Amino acid sequence: MHDLPDTDFTQRFIFDERDVRGELVSLERSYAEVLAKHAYPQPVAQLLGELMAAASLLVGALKFDGLLILQARSQGPIPLLMIECSSDREIRGLARYDGAQIEAGASLADLMPDGQLALTIDPTRGQRYQGIVDLDGKDLSECFTNYFVMSQQVGTRFWLNADGRRARGLLLQQLPADRQKDDEERAESWQHVTALATTLTAEELLGLDNETVLHRLYHEEALRLFDIQSLHFHCSCSRERSANALVSLGLEDAQQLLLEHGGKVEIDCQFCNERYLFDGTDITQLFAGGGVDSPSDTRH
């Protein structure tokens, strides 16, 4: 049996004669998995894809062990977009939206007016970190670029696109002075590589492979392209986690839920639509410290 071709990966590159690095991301299978869980309208699917691309690039750029969570919130037609990507490069995502208010061709400002973007790093060890920026760019690419302008001293630019089938992104980032010591030369160099990247159309980024994209932009530059790093969709929900959520309610509230729902409590995962069922026996067993192994069914 042949291995399936890798459709979901990031790939780094570096300019040999400039203090700039870059990274490209391509997502197809994991993006399809996220979209398959809900019937998202096209504008929602596009924003989810762009946010998935951004999360994939950030996991490479921020270097940590743990979980990266991106949450975009607003009072508009899309109140929530959320992507989680682990340092093991497992990604999942969801959106909440009001379909009646969503029009084709709507801008980010129409869909998420007065929105905010929160970037949270939840490390396996150490302190949780969160940064927040207003969603005041014309698109998500500009919002992420603004986030780095505000929170970091290092020059960082994003280009993100998604079309419901493929999500793509390009990140450029300044490196510490090494090849170019002169400030003016560094600034000019950064201006040059970002101006060239801005000429790339959404169609080109979505339709071309990495080598072709980079050749089109930087054929006069000495570039090194590194090996690809795979990503995949994975939902971290489990029967055990759902059981823990019930236990955290306390016995009385859990029993009350059982009564209200005719003797069966259902816990649905918002990310993957997996459904976990708990009956009276399960609840008794849980609160007696008996764990979650029971014949109760789990169904999609």
N, C-alpha and C positions, 0 to 999 in steps of 0.2 A: 504494500500500500504506500502511495506517495504521501509525503507530508504536504499539508495544505500550504500554499504560499502565504508568507507573512503579510497580512493586510493592516496590522496595527502595530505601529512602532514609532519611536523617535530616533533621530540620527543627528549626531553632532558634527559640526565642522569648525575649522579654525583658519583664519587668514595668516599665512606664513609671515607676511611683512607688516602686519598691522596688529594693534592690541585689541582685537575684536574676535569674539567667538559667536557661533550661531547654532541653532538647533531647528530641525524641521520635525513636524509630527504628521502622521497619516493614520486615520482611524476609519475602519469600515465595519468589521465584524462587531466590535464592542459598541459602536454607534448604533448599528442595526439592533443589537440586543436591547439597548436602552429604549429605542423607539418602539420596539415590538411590545413593550409592556403596557403601553397606553396609546390611544389614537390621537397623537398630538397634531394640531394644525401646523401647516408648513412654517409660519414665522416662529412658533415655539420650538419646532424640531431644529430650525436653523440656529437659534440662540443656544439651545442645549448642546448642539454639536460644537459651536464656537467655544462654549465654556469647557467642554470636555477636552478640546484641543489645548486651551489655555492651561488647564490642570495638568495635562500630560507634560507640557513644556516646563511648568513650574516645579514639578517633582524632580526634574533633572537639574533645574537652575538652583534650587534652594538647598539641596543636599541635606537630608535628615532621615532618621528612621522613625516611621510612624505613619500618621494619616494627614493628608492635606484635604481641607474642606473648603469649597467655594460656595458661598450662598449669596445670591442676588435677590433682594427683596424690594417690593414696591406696593403701593396702594392701587395700582392700575390693573389692566387686563391680565397681566402675569404677576401675581403676588410673590411667587417663589420659583427660583431655579436653583438647583443644588447638585453639586458634583462632589463625589469623594474619590480620591485617588491615593493609594497607599504607596509607600516607598518600595514595596514589592511590585508596583506597577499594575495593581488591580484597580479597576475603575468601575463606578456605577453612578447613575444620575437619575433625577426626576424633575418634573415641573408641575406647578399648579397653575391653572389658567381658567379664565372665563371665556369660553369659545364664542359667546354671543357678542363680545366686545372686540374680538380680534379681526382686523381687516387685512387683506392681502396688501403687501407693500408698506405696512406700518413700520415706522422707525422705532428704534430702541426707546426714544423719549415718549412715543405714543404708547408703547407696550408696557413700559416700566417707568412712568413719570415719577420724578423725585425719588428714584430708587437709590439703594445703597448696595455696595459690594463688600462682603466680609470675606477675608482670607484668613483661615485658621490653620495653624500647624499644631497637631496633637501628637507630640513625640512619645515614643515608647518609654523613654526615660527623660525626666527633666520637665521644664515649665512649658505650659501651653502658651502659644503666642497668637494674638489676633490683631489684624490691621483692617481698617475700614476706610473706604473711599466712596464718594458720591458717584452714582452712575450718570455722570454729566458729559461723557464723550458722545460723539455722534454714533458710535458703535462700540462693541465690547473691546475691540482691538485698542481703541483710543482710551477706554476706561482703564485697561490694564497698564498701558503706557503711562497714564496719569498716576496710577497707583505707585509705580516705581519712581516717578519723578518726585512724588511726595515723601515716600518712605525710605528711599535708598539714594545714596550719592552716586551710584554707578549707573551710567547711561544704559537704558534697556528699552527696546521697542518690540511691539507685537503686531503681527498681521494674522488675522483669524478669519476663516471662511468655512461654511458648511452648507450643504444643499439637500439634506435629507437622506443622502446616500453615502457621502464621504465628508469627513471633517478634516480640515487641514490647518496647519499653523506654522508660522515662521517667527523665530525669536532671534534678535541680535542683541548682544551685550558687550559693553566695553570691559576690557580686562585691565588690571593694574599696569602702569607704565613699565614697559620692558623693551619692546622693539622701538617704540617712539617715546622718547623722553621729553620732547618739547611740547608744552601745553597747546600751543597754537597748531602745531602739526597734528596732535592727537584730535583736537576739535575738528580740524579740517577732514581728517581721515574718517571720523565718526559720521560727519555730515555727508561725506561721499558715499559710504556703504549704505547708509539709511535712505539717502535720496534714490539710489539705484533700486533698493528693495521696494520703494513706494511705486515704482513703475510696473510692478507685477500686478496683473489683473486677477480678480477672483477666479475667472475661467482658467487661467494658466496655473494658479496654485492648486485648484481642484482637479485639473485634468492632466497635469504632467508629473512625471516621477522626479525624485529629488535631484538626480544628476542633471536632468534637463533644466529644471528650475535654476539650479546654481550656475549652470553654463550660460543660461540666458541672461542672468543678472551679472555674473562675475567672471566672464570668460577671459578677462584681461588680468585677473588676480591669481596669485598662487594660493590655492586652497587645499586643505586636507580634510577628507571626509572619513569619519570613523564608522565602525560597525554599527548596525542597527540594534536597538534595545526594544524588545517586544513588550507590548502591553496587552491586557485582556480584560474582558468584562468579568466581574465576580461580585456576587452579592454576599455580604457577610452576615445576613440574617440566619437564624437557626432556631430550631425548636427550643433549645436551651436558653437562648437570649430572650425569646418570647416568654418562657417560663419565669425567667428572672424578672421580667417586667411585671408579671402577675404577682410574684412574691413581694416586689417593692410596693405594691398597692396595699398590702396587709390582708390578712385572712378575711376580715369582715367585708371589705370592699370587693374582694374577689368573689366571695359568696353572693354578695348583692348582684354583681354582674351576671353570675350564673342564673340567678332567679329572673333577672330582667331579660335574659336571652334564652329562656326555655331550656336551661340545663346544659347549654354548651356555649363556651366563650370562644370566639374566633379572633385571632390576631393576624392581621394582614400586613405583609411587608409592603411599604409604599414604593420601594425601589423595584421589586421584581414580581409583585403580585402573588408571591407564595403565601399560602394560608395555613395557619397552625390552629388546630382545634384542641380545646381542653374541656373535659367533662368533670362532673362532680368527683369521680374517683381520682382523676388526675390532680385536681386542686387539693383534695385531702392528702394525697401522696406527697405533693410538693411541700405543703406546709408541715408535714411530718418529717421533712428532710429526706424524702425518698427519691428525689431527682425527677427526671423527665422521661425516663424510659417507660413507655406504656403502649398498649395496643392502639391508642387513639390515632386516628388517621391524619395524615398531612396530604393536602391535595392542592393542585394548581387551580 
